[in-house]
Amino acid sequence: MKNYFNFRVRGLQLFAVCIGYLLCIVAGGYSGMTISMHYTQAAAMAAVDPVTSSAVAREALVELVVFQILYLLAACLLAFFYMRICIEGIEYRGEAVRTDYSFGRYLGLVALGTLLTFVTLGIYYPWFIARMTRFFSDNATYRDRPFHFKGAGWTLFCLMTFVLMIPYGILAFVLYFSSGVAAATGSAFFGILVPVCGVGILLLLALYYYLELKWFIDFAYGEYRIRLKSPVLVALLFFFIQFTLSILTLGLYLPVALAMIYRFLVDNTVLLSGDGDEAGRFGYQGRFGYDCLYVFGQSMLVLLTAGIYLAWATARIGRRLASRTYLECPDTGGAVGSGTEGAEAIAPVVAPELG
């Protein structure tokens, strides 16, 4: 039978965190303009006073590095409270997920990860993301059983390097070179190559986004495993369409795209038993067209209120989508975990009425 989830978070709980994120964005915009002005000043002084110009450029570089560090730290600190509120708001069969997050340990994790990321020029970043994800998952429990994140930093590093960065660098170079040659010579071949490279970049981003999500959705719960399973070509085409429509509509389709992606992920996430057999399947049931309109409307309210409504939009969208998300397991009395306690965790109950 199908057992539905719930998301018990109120907008007021997220208000302070969302305002913090908005302030970070405003500070980022102001800092970006200031740094840009310094670089412009340095360029203008280069011919007249090279020494002063170099000093101004160095000052702008230091400001950029300091801001990036402070921004990353602020975003990570806000993420702690945001994730804790949202994870504790997830409810299944009338019982919420519980967390035991140590803020001190989290601060140490963020400080060390930020330092190593900058010292290694970004190489450590995948391991930083893996450790952050593991912190949030491994300290969360449902019915006293913890979750365990199984993704490895090395895997994410390979994805970022060989699936995203290197192919993207090649395609971007070909795109830049082709556009220059086409503009200078009027070559039809290079003129055709420009949109081909653009499509190639979108396909590359679609592939990377899916593989990264597949890496993220990999958790153990007792002897069970929660995994994202979908044919790569199907996922590639799906994400490519969502990205393309979002670009062609200048971002207007983006809220709908996010709702579509959520349903795609839910419909392709499975619960695997210890021997690899499918023990359950997640799914989405509801009037999805109305749900897309609802997500779009909430997103427009966020824009109209300059972001102030973001906390309430997050809570309401989360509650609507979660109430239509279910986990379907065979009616056998056995399920997540081991023994009778595990069976009790996802034993069937009557599904809620959907509006």
SULUR-V975630 format. One record per pair of residues at least 12 apart in sequence whose ideal C-beta (glycine too) atoms are under 10 Angstrom apart, sorted by the first residue. I is the first residue (numbers start at 1). J is the second residue. Records with the same first field share a line. If there is no record, write none. Layout:
I: J  J
This chain:
1: 326  327  328  329  330  331  346  347  348  349  350  351
2: 281  282  283  285  325  326  327  328  329  348  349  350  351  352
3: 92  93  94  280  326  327  328  329  335  345  346  347  348  349  350  351  352
4: 91  92  93  283  285  286  322  323  324  325  326  327  349  350  351  352  354
5: 90  91  92  93  266  282  319  321  322  323  324  325  326  327  352
6: 89  90  91  92  93  94  96  318  319  322  323  325  352
7: 86  89  90  91  314  315  316  317  318  319  320  321  322  323  325
8: 88  89  90  91  96  315  318  319  322
9: 85  86  87  88  89  90  91  311  314  315  316  318  319  322
10: 85  89  311  312  315  316  319
11: 309  310  311  312  313  314  315  316
12: 311  312  315
13: 81  82  85  86  88  89  311  314  315
14: 81  82  85  86  89  310  311  312  313  314  315  318
15: 308  309  310  311  312  314  315
16: 78  81  82  311
17: 77  78  79  80  81  82  83  84  85  86  310  311  314
18: 78  82  302  307  308  309  310  311  312  313  314
19: 78  307  308  310  311
20: 74  75  77  78  81  82
21: 74  75  78  79  82  307  310  311
22: 306  307  308  310
23: 74  78  307
24: 70  71  74  75  78
25: 71  307
26: 307
27: 67  70  71  74
28: 67  68  70  71  74  75
30: 67
31: 63  64  66  67  68  70  71
32: 64  67
34: 60  63  64  67
35: 59  60  61  62  63  64  67
36: 60  64
37: 56  60
38: 56  57  58  59  60  61  63  64
39: 56  57  59  60  61  64
40: 56  60
41: 53  56  57  59  60
42: 54  55  56  57  58  59  60  61
43: 56  57
44: 56
45: 57
65: 118
68: 114  117  118
69: 114  115  117  118
70: 114
72: 110  113  114  117  118  128
73: 107  110  111  114
75: 110
76: 106  107  109  110  111  113  114  128  132
77: 103  106  107  110
79: 106  110  132  136
80: 101  103  106  107  109  110  132  135  136
81: 101  103
82: 311  314
83: 99  101  106  132  133  135  136  140
84: 99  101  103  106  136  139  140
85: 99  311  314  315
86: 136  314  315  318
87: 99  101  136  137  139  140  147
88: 101  140
89: 315  318  319  322
90: 140  142  318  322
91: 142  322
92: 142  143  322  325  326  327  345  346  349
93: 142  143  327  344  345  346  347  348  349
94: 349
95: 142  143  345
96: 142
97: 140  141  142  143  147
98: 139  140  141  142  143  144  146
99: 136  139  140  141
100: 138  139  140  141  146
101: 135  136  139  140
102: 135  139
105: 135  139
106: 132  135  136  139
109: 128  131  132  134  135
110: 128  131  132  135
112: 124  128  131
113: 125  127  128  129  130  131  132
114: 128
115: 128
116: 128
117: 129
122: 160  165
123: 157  160  161
124: 153  157
125: 153  156  157  160
126: 151  152  153  154  155  156  157  158  159  160  161  215
127: 152  153  154  156  157
128: 153  156
129: 151  153  156  157  160  212  215  216
130: 149  150  151  152  153  154  155  156  157  215  216
131: 149  153
132: 149
133: 149  151  153  156  215  216  218  219
134: 147  148  149  150  151  152  153
135: 149
136: 149
137: 149  150  151  216  218  219  220  221
138: 219  220
140: 219
141: 221
142: 221  222  336  337  345  346
143: 221  222  336  337  341  342  344  345  346
144: 337  341  345
145: 221  222  224  336  337  338  341  342  345
146: 220  221  222
147: 219  220  221  222  226
148: 218  219  220  221  222  225
149: 215  216  217  218  219  220
150: 215  217  218  219  220  225  226  227
151: 212  214  215  216  217  218  219
152: 215  218
155: 211  212  214  215  218
156: 211  212  215  216
158: 211  215
159: 207  208  211  212  214  215
160: 208  212
163: 204  207  208  211  212
164: 204  205  207  208  209  211  212
165: 208
167: 200  201  203  204  207  208
168: 200  201  204  205  208
170: 197  200  204
171: 196  197  198  199  200  201  203  204
172: 197  201
173: 197
174: 190  193  194  196  197  200  201
175: 193  194  195  196  197  198  200  201
176: 194  197
177: 190  193  194  197
178: 190  191  192  193  194  195  196  197
179: 191  193  194  197  198
180: 194
181: 193  194
182: 194
198: 247
199: 240  244
201: 243
202: 239  240  241  243  244  247
203: 236  237  239  240  243  244
204: 236  240
205: 239  240  243
206: 235  236  237  238  239  240  241  242  243  244
207: 232  233  235  236  239  240
208: 239
209: 235  236  239  240  242  243  261
210: 228  230  232  234  235  236  238  239  240  261  264  265  268
211: 228  232  235  236
213: 228  230  235  239  261  264  265  268
214: 227  228  229  230  232  235  265  268
215: 228
216: 228  265
217: 229  265  268  269  282
219: 269
220: 272  274
221: 271  336  337  342  345  346
222: 274  335  336  337  338  339  341  342  345
223: 272  273  274  275  279  336  337  338  342
224: 271  272  273  274  279  280  335  336  337  338  342  345  346
225: 270  271  272  273  274  276  279
226: 269  270  271  272  280  282  327  336
227: 268  269  270  271  272  276  278
228: 264  265  266  268  269  270  282
229: 268  269  270  272  278  281
230: 264  265  267  268  269  270
231: 268
234: 264  268
235: 264  265  268
238: 260  261  264  268
239: 257  260  261  264
241: 257  260
242: 254  256  257  258  260  261  264
243: 257
244: 257
245: 257  260
246: 258
251: 299  303
252: 296  299  300
253: 292  296
254: 296  299
255: 292  293  294  295  296  297  298  299  300  302  303  313  317
256: 289  291  292  293  295  296  299
257: 292  295
258: 292  295  296  299  317  321
259: 284  288  291  292  293  294  295  296  299  317  320  321
260: 288  292  295
262: 284  291  295  317  321  322  325
263: 283  284  286  288  291  292  321  324  325
264: 284
265: 282  284
266: 281  282  283  284  285  321  322  324  325  326  327
267: 281  282  283  284  285  325
268: 281  282  283
269: 281  282  283  325  327
270: 282  327
271: 327  328  329  335  336  346
273: 334  335  336
274: 338
278: 329  330
279: 329  330  332  334  335  336  346
280: 326  327  328  329  330  335  336  346
281: 326  327  328  329
282: 325  326  327  328
283: 324  325  326  327  328
284: 321  324  325  326
285: 323  324  325  326  328  351  354
286: 320  321  323  324  325  326  354  355
287: 324  354  355
288: 321  324
290: 320  355
291: 317  320  321  324
294: 316  317  320  321
295: 313  316  317  320  321
297: 313  316  317
298: 310  312  313  314  315  316  317  320
299: 313  317
300: 313
301: 313  316
302: 314
320: 355
323: 352  354  355
324: 352  354  355
326: 351  352  354
327: 346
328: 346  348  351
329: 343  345  346  347  348
330: 348
331: 347  348
332: 347  348
333: 347  348
334: 346  347
335: 347  348
